[in-house]
Amino acid sequence: FNMVLLWVFGRQLELREGRLTLVLLMLVFAVIPNLGQYLAAGIRFGGMSGVVYAVLGYCWLLNRLSPQPVYAFPPALMGLMVAWLLIGFSDLLTWFGFPAMANVAHLGGLLVGLAAAWFMSFIRRTKNLKS
């Protein structure tokens, strides 16, 4: 699931922002949420979900801040991802025998993605005002 979402939205991000920007964003999206998860829970975690939350947050907010949608982003997807985030923090899944999720990585990824989208939007607006 994570890799499919990363493929779908990462490809859109690469086409719109360029390969170098994609690589830089992926590094930031990987390091910060996973560092937060490591500090919160130690080394026993793994996966790409923090990166996926960052990419989704980034694409979602850029769509919201742009006059025209820039990414093919189903509106219900962010609601689903936030619901999954809340379910993870509730520990509901562990009651049914599922392993604990990397909740800090999920939340950290979402926040980093939103911050990066806001920053990129701010830079573009500033650049357009100077032009």
Long-range contacts (C-beta under 8 A, 24 or more apart in sequence): 2-47, 2-48, 2-49, 2-51, 2-52, 3-48, 5-52, 5-55, 5-56, 6-48, 6-51, 6-52, 6-55, 9-55, 9-56, 9-59, 9-71, 9-73, 10-55, 12-59, 12-71, 12-72, 13-55, 13-58, 13-59, 13-71, 16-70, 16-71, 17-120, 25-54, 25-55, 25-58, 25-116, 26-51, 28-54, 28-112, 28-116, 29-54, 29-55, 29-58, 29-109, 29-112, 29-113, 29-116, 32-108, 32-109, 32-112, 33-104, 33-105, 33-106, 33-107, 33-108, 33-109, 33-112, 34-105, 36-104, 36-105, 36-107, 36-108, 37-102, 37-104, 37-105, 37-108, 39-104, 40-104, 41-100, 41-102, 41-104, 45-102, 45-105, 46-102, 47-102, 47-105, 49-101, 49-102, 49-105, 49-106, 49-109, 50-102, 50-105, 50-106, 50-108, 50-109, 51-109, 52-109, 53-81, 53-85, 53-105, 53-106, 53-107, 53-108, 53-109, 53-110, 53-113, 54-109, 54-110, 54-112, 54-113, 54-116, 55-113, 56-81, 56-110, 56-113, 57-109, 57-110, 57-111, 57-112, 57-113, 57-114, 57-117, 58-113, 58-114, 58-116, 58-117, 58-120, 59-113, 59-117, 60-113, 60-117, 61-113, 61-114, 61-117, 61-118, 61-121, 62-117, 62-120, 62-121, 65-117, 65-118, 65-121, 66-121, 81-110, 85-110
